Amino acid sequence: MNTELIGSIAQIVLMVVLAYPLGMYIAKVYKEEKTWLDFMAPVEKWIYKLCGINPDEEMNWKSFLKALLTINVFWFFWGMVLLCTQKYLPLNPDGNASQSPDLAFNTCISFMVNCNLQHYSGESGLTYFTQLFVIMLFQFITAATGMAALAGVFKAMAAKTTNTIGNFWNYLVKSCTRILLPMSLIVGFILILQGVPMGFDGKMAVTTMEGTEQLVSQGPTAAIVPIKQLGTNGGGYFGVNSSHPLENPTYLSNMVECWAILILPMAMVFALGFYLKRKKLGYTIFGVMLFAYLASVAINTYYEMNGNPRITEMGIDQTCGAMEGKETRLGPAATALWSCTTTVTSNGSVNGMHDSTMPLSGMMEMLNMQINTWFGGVGVGFMNYYAFLIIAVFISGLMVGRTPEFLGKKVEAREMKIATIVALAHPFVILIFTAISSYIYVNHPAFVESEGGWLNNPGFHGLSEMLYEYTSASANNGSGFEGLGDNTWFWNFTTGLALIISRYLPIVGQVAIAGLLAQKKFIPESAGTLKTDTVTFGVMTFCVIFIVAALSFFPALTLGPIAEYFSIY
């Protein structure tokens, strides 16, 4: 077997094997059971005392959401101030300038919503100070916010009848101190050993093989990359993200980073089963997500390892696969695996350029984000699946002529309306903004030209670039088809708006559904109860998700990557 394929298989097996015990540990953290990191309790108590928080105070779903949104608004203004004044702040040995207000708005919103859509180049668009006290800080906070929201949903799902879903602040702090921080330290030490820089010196002058001098940026890279991956953030320290040899220097560092992207989203699904004491339900959901993930990996790996037929026709050997936009130290299989891993989550980091992948590979990358339920971001991945789970329960109940029930609670019109809004808001945002940008590009060329022209590629691929950008923003992903010139007033503000809608509307809706169901009277299971932990129901849920995605996105995908595929083959 090809050694590249062995490397990909080893990474996937490692993720699945380690996710199980990690999921068990996460469930214990959120259930307040004893864990080996209980020595962090004094640090947590100090944080609660400093912030005036009572971690034992129970919150209803409305209070829970109020706390979640309040902290996000505060950190948004914090980030805006620092990014717009960064050239005057310390830790700026390279003399980098401040960001413009529109770019700072996009950067701030992007990192606050766990998307990290970067319309700037990391080493020149930020200083060491803002890399640490805006970017790295936000990557912890936003990941912990999603995890805290899911912990609240866990508690609501586990309770028979309750008006409260836990304490947001308690979940937020423990997500950082008990899960994200210790795992980031482990990954950080491995990356340092692999050669990732960790320091505060300015640019380093090196002599190239051609004998010329080149300035190479360094900085506290090893401190930021671990949480970038573990928190499904994806914001690269360098402009080219994890394809940069100082951010991802070896095949081992590539395996560790790729593993770090998916380990927590996988573990959170297992944690659901352990928390609810319904491991079979966790296995069913995990199986659906894993099947979809592996299907996308297989498709991308096949096309990237077989190369571009147009190049083969020119007599150029492609035994190594389609190498455009890829790093030779990693190869096409590792790049294909990463491209699927990063798009089934809301990570958005890259170890090769997605814009250069084969048409159907690019389509799978977009489709993973358009579906946005296969593992997803830390915490919010299952919450997106949860909305479709409610829809599937409702449809299944109608099919057999019974009142739909999920975990002993009746699913009624109010929950269905919220779930439907959440499910349809995602394609609405993507398609409306793509339509607007396409209309402007075609009908207002003078405006487009004033902003730099936007597209480097005309035709089918140009449409794909615009569709990918809004797909990435709406999925809180952050990767891009970087033939698009996106650091403009138009793209900064429209993607910023897409980011806000697509992050907070689903979280509000999903927490509201969990809170409303938790308040209802518990109905014991009977012979007529719909089983939601079976393969049959798993297939039903998969079909509901895929049908919604197909009806929403395949017309647009046909005009972009599918049309490009037929133009090549």
MARKOLKE-684680 format. One record per residue (C-alpha): residue in three letters; x, y, z. Coordinates in steps of 0.02 Angstrom, whole numbers, padded with zeros to 5 digits, always signed. Layout:
<pts>
ALAXYZ
...
</pts>
This chain:
<pts>
MET+00000+00000+00000
ASN+00058+00177-00037
THR+00150+00246+00115
GLU+00052+00409+00100
LEU-00110+00312+00121
ILE-00039+00221+00271
GLY-00001+00390+00351
SER-00180+00449+00322
ILE-00256+00289+00390
ALA-00144+00298+00544
GLN-00201+00476+00581
ILE-00386+00430+00569
VAL-00366+00275+00678
LEU-00269+00376+00807
MET-00407+00509+00812
VAL-00546+00382+00840
VAL-00450+00281+00970
LEU-00401+00433+01075
ALA-00571+00519+01058
TYR-00658+00384+01162
PRO-00564+00406+01328
LEU-00557+00594+01301
GLY-00746+00596+01281
MET-00764+00501+01445
TYR-00651+00630+01530
ILE-00748+00779+01458
ALA-00912+00707+01521
LYS-00837+00695+01696
VAL-00778+00876+01689
TYR-00952+00941+01647
LYS-01038+00826+01772
GLU-00925+00894+01911
GLU-00851+00722+01945
LYS-00673+00692+02004
THR-00536+00704+01871
TRP-00347+00706+01872
LEU-00348+00895+01842
ASP-00440+00939+02002
PHE-00281+01028+02059
MET-00338+01171+01944
ALA-00482+01208+02065
PRO-00388+01347+02160
VAL-00350+01436+01996
GLU-00533+01424+01946
LYS-00591+01490+02115
TRP-00472+01639+02096
ILE-00546+01677+01924
TYR-00724+01667+01993
LYS-00679+01781+02139
LEU-00591+01907+02026
CYS-00741+01915+01908
GLY-00875+01911+02043
ILE-00948+01746+01980
ASN-01045+01619+02081
PRO-01009+01457+01986
ASP-01145+01363+02083
GLU-01285+01479+02027
GLU-01399+01387+01907
MET-01459+01479+01750
ASN-01612+01455+01641
TRP-01583+01452+01454
LYS-01618+01638+01434
SER-01493+01688+01570
PHE-01368+01565+01497
LEU-01380+01646+01325
LYS-01372+01821+01399
ALA-01206+01780+01483
LEU-01140+01700+01323
LEU-01183+01849+01213
THR-01124+01978+01341
ILE-00947+01909+01352
ASN-00935+01903+01163
VAL-00986+02086+01145
PHE-00855+02137+01274
TRP-00714+02045+01188
PHE-00766+02116+01018
PHE-00733+02294+01077
TRP-00572+02237+01162
GLY-00509+02167+00997
MET-00561+02318+00894
VAL-00465+02438+01005
LEU-00305+02334+01005
LEU-00306+02296+00818
CYS-00335+02478+00769
THR-00192+02537+00884
GLN-00070+02392+00873
LYS+00072+02492+00795
TYR+00082+02594+00957
LEU+00081+02442+01071
PRO+00231+02341+01135
LEU+00299+02179+01059
ASN+00309+02247+00884
PRO+00492+02222+00834
ASP+00450+02220+00648
GLY+00357+02386+00653
ASN+00193+02318+00583
ALA+00055+02445+00552
SER-00118+02451+00631
GLN-00265+02371+00541
SER-00393+02480+00451
PRO-00565+02489+00536
ASP-00650+02377+00406
LEU-00512+02247+00416
ALA-00510+02256+00607
PHE-00700+02233+00606
ASN-00684+02077+00498
THR-00538+02008+00598
CYS-00624+02039+00765
ILE-00791+01964+00713
SER-00703+01818+00628
PHE-00603+01768+00781
MET-00748+01802+00900
VAL-00860+01679+00808
ASN-00726+01543+00799
CYS-00708+01566+00611
ASN-00537+01650+00590
LEU-00569+01705+00412
GLN-00405+01797+00383
HIS-00409+01941+00258
TYR-00231+01985+00309
SER-00063+01897+00313
GLY-00023+01844+00491
GLU+00160+01892+00500
SER+00134+02066+00426
GLY-00047+02105+00476
LEU-00024+02079+00663
THR+00106+02112+00797
TYR+00165+01990+00929
PHE+00056+02083+01055
THR-00106+02063+00955
GLN-00060+01885+00906
LEU-00059+01843+01092
PHE-00188+01959+01170
VAL-00316+01959+01031
ILE-00290+01806+00920
MET-00232+01675+01045
LEU-00347+01743+01182
PHE-00499+01737+01067
GLN-00455+01562+01009
PHE-00470+01501+01189
ILE-00628+01602+01226
THR-00724+01558+01069
ALA-00685+01373+01080
ALA-00734+01372+01264
THR-00895+01466+01221
GLY-00949+01330+01101
MET-00902+01195+01225
ALA-00996+01284+01366
ALA-01151+01298+01256
LEU-01145+01112+01221
ALA-01121+01074+01406
GLY-01282+01169+01439
VAL-01370+01068+01304
PHE-01301+00908+01382
LYS-01375+00954+01551
ALA-01542+01000+01474
MET-01548+00835+01379
ALA-01501+00733+01533
ALA-01631+00808+01650
LYS-01805+00735+01662
THR-01887+00903+01699
THR-01791+01061+01742
ASN-01794+01249+01717
THR-01604+01269+01724
ILE-01462+01210+01613
GLY-01309+01244+01721
ASN-01194+01394+01739
PHE-01116+01465+01581
TRP-00967+01543+01671
ASN-00925+01380+01759
TYR-00928+01283+01595
LEU-00827+01419+01507
VAL-00687+01422+01635
LYS-00675+01233+01654
SER-00671+01210+01465
CYS-00513+01316+01466
THR-00427+01254+01623
ARG-00473+01069+01618
ILE-00474+01034+01429
LEU-00404+01165+01310
LEU-00253+01227+01410
PRO-00177+01057+01459
MET-00201+00987+01283
SER-00125+01145+01206
LEU+00030+01125+01316
ILE+00053+00945+01259
VAL+00036+00989+01074
GLY+00146+01144+01097
PHE+00290+01044+01171
ILE+00283+00920+01025
LEU+00286+01062+00898
ILE+00435+01146+00983
LEU+00529+00981+00973
GLN+00488+00976+00786
GLY+00563+01149+00758
VAL+00417+01270+00773
PRO+00487+01437+00837
MET+00443+01507+01007
GLY+00517+01678+01047
PHE+00496+01865+01030
ASP+00640+01913+00916
GLY+00607+02010+00756
LYS+00632+01948+00579
MET+00782+01836+00552
ALA+00901+01867+00406
VAL+00945+01707+00313
THR+01047+01672+00157
THR+00953+01573+00026
MET+01026+01437-00086
GLU+01038+01568-00224
GLY+01151+01672-00110
THR+01028+01814-00080
GLU+00975+01876+00091
GLN+00794+01853+00146
LEU+00702+01910+00303
VAL+00600+01772+00386
SER+00470+01808+00519
GLN+00472+01709+00682
GLY+00386+01745+00847
PRO+00283+01646+00975
THR+00217+01525+00844
ALA+00219+01369+00953
ALA+00107+01453+01082
ILE-00029+01495+00956
VAL-00034+01345+00837
PRO-00096+01216+00968
ILE-00253+01313+01017
LYS-00279+01360+00834
GLN-00303+01175+00799
LEU-00377+01107+00960
GLY-00506+01246+00971
THR-00556+01218+00789
ASN-00505+01398+00758
GLY-00382+01382+00613
GLY-00308+01558+00613
GLY-00131+01542+00547
TYR+00014+01630+00629
PHE+00088+01647+00454
GLY-00007+01701+00300
VAL+00001+01530+00218
ASN-00053+01444+00379
SER+00007+01266+00411
SER+00087+01250+00239
HIS+00224+01364+00309
PRO+00380+01264+00358
LEU+00396+01357+00524
GLU+00214+01326+00571
ASN+00213+01144+00515
PRO+00392+01089+00480
THR+00383+00897+00470
TYR+00268+00754+00428
LEU+00255+00715+00614
SER+00203+00894+00656
ASN+00077+00880+00514
MET+00003+00722+00591
VAL-00005+00801+00764
GLU-00090+00959+00699
CYS-00213+00862+00591
TRP-00253+00751+00740
ALA-00277+00905+00850
ILE-00407+00977+00731
LEU-00531+00834+00748
ILE-00495+00754+00916
LEU-00607+00867+01022
PRO-00756+00871+00902
MET-00748+00681+00897
ALA-00730+00669+01085
MET-00879+00784+01116
VAL-00992+00659+01026
PHE-00931+00518+01139
ALA-00950+00637+01288
LEU-01135+00652+01245
GLY-01159+00464+01265
PHE-01064+00461+01430
TYR-01152+00615+01500
LEU-01328+00552+01459
LYS-01282+00373+01503
ARG-01340+00328+01328
LYS-01181+00268+01246
LYS-01275+00185+01104
LEU-01347+00354+01053
GLY-01171+00426+01053
TYR-01107+00282+00946
THR-01251+00305+00822
ILE-01217+00491+00799
PHE-01029+00461+00790
GLY-01055+00327+00658
VAL-01157+00443+00546
MET-01027+00581+00560
LEU-00879+00463+00535
PHE-00959+00386+00379
ALA-00983+00557+00298
TYR-00806+00611+00346
LEU-00725+00454+00275
ALA-00825+00470+00114
SER-00759+00646+00086
VAL-00580+00590+00129
ALA-00592+00447+00002
ILE-00654+00562-00137
ASN-00524+00697-00106
THR-00381+00574-00089
TYR-00428+00487-00252
TYR-00433+00646-00355
GLU-00279+00726-00277
MET-00171+00570-00297
ASN-00226+00542-00479
GLY-00178+00715-00537
ASN-00245+00832-00670
PRO-00282+00748-00839
ARG-00244+00909-00933
ILE-00066+00907-00865
THR-00048+00721-00907
GLU-00099+00763-01087
MET+00050+00882-01094
GLY+00166+00734-01062
ILE+00209+00785-00884
ASP+00229+00641-00760
GLN+00102+00646-00617
THR+00148+00489-00522
CYS+00159+00598-00366
GLY-00020+00661-00393
ALA-00086+00837-00415
MET+00054+00938-00332
GLU-00003+01115-00375
GLY-00025+01212-00213
LYS+00045+01072-00105
GLU+00202+01051-00002
THR+00322+00916-00064
ARG+00366+00867+00115
LEU+00184+00820+00145
GLY+00114+00757-00021
PRO-00062+00752-00096
ALA-00135+00618+00019
ALA-00092+00715+00177
THR-00160+00873+00098
ALA-00321+00786+00046
LEU-00345+00716+00222
TRP-00312+00887+00300
SER-00432+00974+00179
CYS-00574+00859+00235
THR-00527+00863+00419
THR-00524+01052+00422
THR-00689+01072+00327
VAL-00792+00945+00425
THR-00745+01051+00576
SER-00750+01241+00588
ASN-00560+01245+00588
GLY-00510+01324+00422
SER-00323+01295+00434
VAL-00235+01229+00279
ASN-00075+01134+00239
GLY-00099+01164+00052
MET-00202+01283-00053
HIS-00384+01230-00072
ASP-00398+01343-00224
SER-00277+01225-00313
THR-00366+01061-00273
MET-00458+00966-00409
PRO-00638+01023-00444
LEU-00728+00882-00354
SER-00607+00895-00208
GLY-00653+01079-00195
MET-00837+01031-00205
MET-00817+00909-00060
GLU-00729+01042+00043
MET-00875+01161+00011
LEU-01006+01026+00039
ASN-00930+00980+00208
MET-00950+01161+00263
GLN-01121+01181+00182
ILE-01187+01029+00278
ASN-01092+01091+00432
THR-01143+00947+00546
TRP-01006+00816+00525
PHE-00914+00840+00691
GLY-00907+01030+00664
GLY-00827+01155+00781
VAL-00790+01113+00961
GLY-00961+01104+01044
VAL-01063+01182+00905
GLY-01037+01034+00788
PHE-01156+00921+00883
MET-01272+01069+00913
ASN-01293+01089+00724
TYR-01328+00903+00713
TYR-01450+00923+00858
ALA-01562+01039+00754
PHE-01572+00908+00616
LEU-01599+00773+00747
ILE-01755+00864+00806
ILE-01816+00879+00625
ALA-01783+00694+00594
VAL-01877+00647+00754
PHE-02025+00754+00701
ILE-02031+00682+00524
SER-02011+00503+00588
GLY-02153+00531+00711
LEU-02267+00592+00572
MET-02221+00443+00464
VAL-02278+00318+00596
GLY-02424+00423+00657
ARG-02358+00460+00832
THR-02320+00617+00929
PRO-02133+00644+00905
GLU-02029+00618+01062
PHE-01843+00637+01096
LEU-01766+00578+01259
GLY-01936+00574+01342
LYS-01992+00748+01286
LYS-02125+00788+01156
VAL-02060+00884+01005
GLU-02195+01008+00959
ALA-02223+01153+00839
ARG-02117+01280+00935
GLU-01961+01172+00936
MET-01987+01125+00754
LYS-02001+01307+00700
ILE-01838+01350+00787
ALA-01749+01197+00716
THR-01810+01237+00541
ILE-01752+01418+00553
VAL-01581+01360+00612
ALA-01568+01230+00472
LEU-01621+01350+00333
ALA-01527+01505+00393
HIS-01362+01427+00342
PRO-01401+01402+00155
PHE-01497+01567+00153
VAL-01345+01667+00208
ILE-01226+01577+00090
LEU-01334+01586-00066
ILE-01400+01763-00043
PHE-01228+01839-00016
THR-01154+01737-00160
ALA-01295+01799-00273
ILE-01265+01980-00222
SER-01077+01970-00251
SER-01102+01883-00420
TYR-01227+02016-00474
ILE-01108+02156-00426
TYR-00961+02071-00513
VAL-01057+02054-00676
ASN-01156+02217-00677
HIS-01042+02340-00588
PRO-00865+02308-00654
ALA-00809+02485-00610
PHE-00844+02456-00425
VAL-00759+02286-00430
GLU-00608+02361-00518
SER-00596+02498-00386
GLU-00576+02361-00255
GLY-00439+02269-00350
GLY-00541+02158-00465
TRP-00587+02024-00336
LEU-00561+01869-00445
ASN-00399+01800-00517
ASN-00494+01661-00605
PRO-00643+01691-00721
GLY-00784+01572-00764
PHE-00835+01421-00661
HIS-00689+01432-00541
GLY-00719+01617-00509
LEU-00897+01577-00452
SER-00825+01439-00342
GLU-00708+01565-00259
MET-00853+01678-00209
LEU-00965+01532-00158
TYR-00823+01459-00054
GLU-00792+01624+00037
TYR-00971+01640+00099
THR-00982+01454+00134
SER-00826+01466+00241
ALA-00891+01621+00331
SER-01063+01547+00363
ALA-00990+01381+00424
ASN-00873+01477+00542
ASN-00730+01389+00452
GLY-00608+01521+00388
SER-00520+01433+00244
GLY-00532+01507+00071
PHE-00508+01486-00115
GLU-00372+01616-00111
GLY-00383+01667-00291
LEU-00508+01789-00216
GLY-00446+01962-00170
ASP-00544+01975-00008
ASN-00462+02117+00091
THR-00584+02249+00026
TRP-00721+02352+00104
PHE-00856+02245+00020
TRP-00788+02075+00070
ASN-00737+02128+00246
PHE-00911+02190+00290
THR-01018+02063+00197
THR-00923+01914+00265
GLY-00923+01996+00437
LEU-01113+02006+00430
ALA-01124+01825+00372
LEU-01011+01775+00518
ILE-01121+01860+00649
ILE-01284+01786+00584
SER-01215+01612+00561
ARG-01132+01599+00731
TYR-01258+01671+00852
LEU-01426+01627+00772
PRO-01390+01439+00777
ILE-01320+01443+00955
VAL-01470+01542+01018
GLY-01590+01426+00929
GLN-01508+01265+00985
VAL-01493+01316+01167
ALA-01673+01377+01162
ILE-01733+01207+01095
ALA-01638+01116+01233
GLY-01705+01234+01366
LEU-01885+01220+01305
LEU-01878+01031+01297
ALA-01799+01022+01470
GLN-01949+01113+01545
LYS-02072+00986+01478
LYS-02143+00839+01574
PHE-02039+00682+01557
ILE-02128+00538+01471
PRO-02057+00364+01512
GLU-02010+00255+01364
SER-02140+00130+01306
ALA-02160+00001+01168
GLY-02217+00140+01050
THR-02069+00257+01085
LEU-01964+00300+00934
LYS-01789+00231+00958
THR-01659+00363+00915
ASP-01506+00256+00951
THR-01526+00134+00807
VAL-01441+00118+00638
THR-01610+00147+00554
PHE-01635+00315+00639
GLY-01453+00360+00603
VAL-01485+00330+00418
MET-01645+00432+00431
THR-01551+00579+00506
PHE-01414+00567+00374
CYS-01546+00569+00236
VAL-01632+00722+00309
ILE-01467+00816+00319
PHE-01412+00765+00145
ILE-01580+00806+00063
VAL-01582+00981+00139
ALA-01403+01009+00080
ALA-01438+00940-00094
LEU-01593+01046-00121
SER-01504+01200-00057
PHE-01332+01189-00134
PHE-01320+01073-00284
PRO-01385+01204-00408
ALA-01245+01322-00355
LEU-01116+01183-00351
THR-01168+01133-00527
LEU-01125+01307-00590
GLY-00957+01303-00501
PRO-00850+01149-00463
ILE-00959+01022-00556
ALA-00956+01125-00716
GLU-00768+01149-00694
TYR-00748+00960-00675
PHE-00833+00926-00842
SER-00733+01063-00926
ILE-00572+00972-00875
TYR-00625+00792-00903
</pts>
